[in-house]
Amino acid sequence: MYSYAMLAQMISDSIVRYQEGLMKTQELMRKNDVSVGSTPHDVIYVGRKIRLLHYKPVIDAKNLHPIPVIVTYALINKYYILDLQEDRSFVGNLIKQGFDVYMVDWGTPEPIDKHLTFDDYIGRYLDRLVDMVRDRSGAEKVTLLGYCQGGTMSIMYTALKQEKVANLVTIAPVIDTEKDTSVVANLCKSIDADRIIDTYGNLPAEFLHRFYMMLKPFSQGMYKYINLLDNLDDEYFVSNFLRVEKWLFDTPAIAGGLFKQWINDIYKGNLLVKGKFVLCGKRIDLKSIEVPLLNIVASDDHLVSPECSIPLNYHVSSEDKMLRVYNCGHIGLIASKLSQSKVLPEVGKWLRSKSSKRLEQIR
């Protein structure tokens, strides 16, 4: 057993090591050009700080799968978590499998954007980007692939504009928040979004930094820096660490109007599952969704409880729907060895089967 003196000394040593690791991280970030989002792409649209990226195929264009894939990430943090490094790039893997991949970069809202809501982001911006991809590719419909909040937004869009969507792939979407027992959900259900936004206009990025620290204060706020000190000689470990650190702190503000809806309507009201969420004047009914659905969930997700994501399969009317649960965490679904070896191959196999059916219909 440890004496109080021994425990006090261990805590003191840990604090010192944490401070050393934090200072070392700051030094390495200053000295190194931390490259992210390096998969070759063209920026084919820029408007209102939103960009549409088109990734360059690695196979002959005529052999690409006929249905383009539009990837939508959350408005929290930046899209390049899906392209963090070459050997664990989500979009890079899809490209190698022969898919025509586009990515939405939502950008960073400014004070003037404080009134933007889901009506703007989904009904205007995402719809415009979908039409651009349809025109550019010549495809009648697209596959929407959404991660986290981006998955929820892809679901909303599909219910609103189903005639433009061929397939829907969702990864850890926020759906039934009454069943979400995560720390994130508990915090979202307890905060006063109206007061925050009335004070600040948009949700400040600093709020999100502190929010993430509260989720895992020791593993994310202390021990990871100690772990860095123990692995300074491992160049691969250090480069990966710096990329993730860059992503964690590269947090945009969130438009005030949308943030209020996200907290009040989705988390507190659970209106999406109840069929009471209104988008562009239309009540979003999950039962109206009939397109093929692949819903991917992490069993150890600490950001979105699997019990929150799984109900999507019960609420849509799609006859062709699949649920896959992987033994990993939230980020593990899209930026890990497991993602590369298991998740993405299954996504590719599922999408290829839909492309084959589409080709048969065209013929």
Order of alpha helices (4+ residues) and beta strands (2+ residues): alpha-beta-beta-beta-alpha-beta-alpha-beta-alpha-beta-alpha-alpha-alpha-alpha-alpha-alpha-alpha-beta-beta-beta-alpha-alpha-beta-alpha
